[in-house]
Amino acid sequence: MPSTDRLSAFLIDVERRAFRQAMFAVQNEDAALDLVQEAMLRLAERYAERPEEEWPMLFQRIMQNAIRDHYRRSKVRGFWVSLLSALTPARDEDEEVDPLDTFYVEASSAALQPPDIQVDRNRTRELIDAGLAKLPLRQRQAFLLRYVEELDVAATAAAMGCSEGSVKTHCSRACHALADWLREKGVEP
């Protein structure tokens, strides 16, 4: 199979997992789609000629870097939006401008209604998703790479740009936090 066909097959295979990973990270469907697309394009443009067995690791590293870049950009953008909105004069003399009014909070996309036999499973999955969303970014990344993407400790460390010990620590803390979260919600892990 030519290299482009193998690369296409690889990208098709990872797209759903990558989207889920990006959704956990940014909590915004449009931003998650952009991050996945950006990571796929970078892999295709820069690393298509690399050996096929290197693609999963390269893709995860690109994906993690794209997520970090997204947070950096949004932090800077949020700073400037709040600063400039605070400097904007009020329309009426009685009306004050609150910088928090300028931030737009995206509502989560509505989930499809599951069949009756899957209600409990979907509730647990939603609880896990909510628990993952509450985790600090590095714990969430380590957890997703290790247990959703099923990377080993060394590959996860390489993708995250940290030591293997840090990966183990982040994963342990994430697992304990998720277990506590599920127990609080009445689900025994």
N, C-alpha and C positions, 0 to 999 in steps of 0.2 A: 504494500500500500504506500503511495507517495507520502512524503512528509506532511504536506498540507492536509491530506485526508486524515492522517493520524492525529494531527493537531486539532482538526475540527472535531473528531470523535472524542478526544480528550476534553475539549472545552464543553461539548455537549454533556459529557459525563459529570463535570464538576459544577455546571452552572447553577443547579438548584441548591446544592449545599453551600456554594459561595454566596448565593442570594440570602439564604437563611442566616449565614454567618454575618453578612453585612447588615441585615435587618436587626439582629441582636445588638450589633455595635452602634448603629446610628438611629434606630427607631424611626426611620422615615423611608417609606417604600421607594419614592423617587430617588433619594440620595443613595439608597442601597443598590438600585438598578444601575445608577451611574457608576458607582464604585466597582461593581462586577464588570461592567462593560469596559471601564478604564483598565482594570487588571487584565482582562482578556486581551485587549488591544496591545498592552505593553508586552505581554508574553509573546503574542504573535509577531510583533514588530521586532523585538529585541532578542528573543530566545528561541525562535522556531527552529533554528539550525542546531540547537543543542540536542544531546541525546534524549530520547523520549523518557527515560527513567528519571531525568532531572526535572521534568516539567512539573510534577506535583509540588515539589519543594519550592521551585522558583515561583510557581503561581501563588502558593501560600505566603511567601515572603512579599511578593508584589501586593497581594491583597492586604496584608497587615500594614504595609507602608501606606497604601492608599487610605486605609481607615485612619491611621495616625495623621496623615496630611489633611484629611477631612476635618478632624477635630481641631487641628491647628488653624485652618482657614476659618472655621466657624467661630473659634475663639476670637480671632482678630476681627472678623466681620461683626460679631456681637459687640465687641468693644466700641468700634466706630459707630455702629447704629445707635447704641445707647448714648454715646457722647454727643453725636450730632442731634439726636432727638431731644436731648436735654437742653441743647442750645437753641432749639427752635422756639420762637416766641409763641405764646398762647394766642388763640384766635380772638377770644374775648378777654377782657381784663379780669373777669371773674373766673375764667377757666384756666386751670393749671394743666401743664403737660407732664404726664408721668412717663418716664423712659420705658417702663415695662409695657406700656400700651403699644409700643412699636413692634414688639416681638410677636411673631405669628406662631402659634402652636398648632402643629399638624395633628389632626385626629387620626387615630390608628385606623387602618383599613379594616372594614368589617369582615369578619370571618364567615365562611360559608356555614350554614347550619348542617351539623353532622347528622347521620342517621341515628335513630334511638339507641341502637346497640353500641355506638361509639361515644356516647355522652360522657361516661366516666373517664375514658381514655383521653378524650379531648379536654376535659376539665383538668386532668393531671398535667397534660402537655401545656395548657395555658398557664397553670400554676408554675411549672418549671420555666416557661418563657418569662413570666413576670419575675420570678426569682433570679433568673439570669440577667434580666435588665437591671436589677438592683445591685448586681455585683460591680466592683470596680473594674475598669476597662481591662487591665492586665490579667486579672483573675478570669474574666469572661473569655478573653482571647485564649488563654491557656486551656481552659475547660473545653471550649469549642474545638480547638485544634486537636487536643488529646482524645476527647470522647465522641465528638461528632465526626471530625475528619479522620479520626483514628490514626493520627501520627504518633510515632514513638517519642520519647522524651528528647532525644537528640535532635530529631527533625523539628519538633516543636520549638526547642531552644533556638535552632537556626532560623526558623521562620519569624520568631519574635525578637531575635537579636539580643538574647540574654543567655545566662548560664543554665545548665541543666538543673542545678539546685534551685534556681529561681522558678523554673517551670514546675518542679515538684512542690515547692512552697505554694505557688499560686493555685495549682490544682487542688492541693489539700485544703487550702482555705476556701476555695470555691465549693468543693464537695461538702464541707462542714456547713457552710452558710446556706447552701441549697437544701441540705437535709433539715436544718433548723427551720428554714422557711416553709418547707412542706409539712413538717410537724405542726407548726403554728396554724396551718390551713387545714389540719385534720387528715393529712395523708401521711401514712407511715412509709418512709422510703425503704 
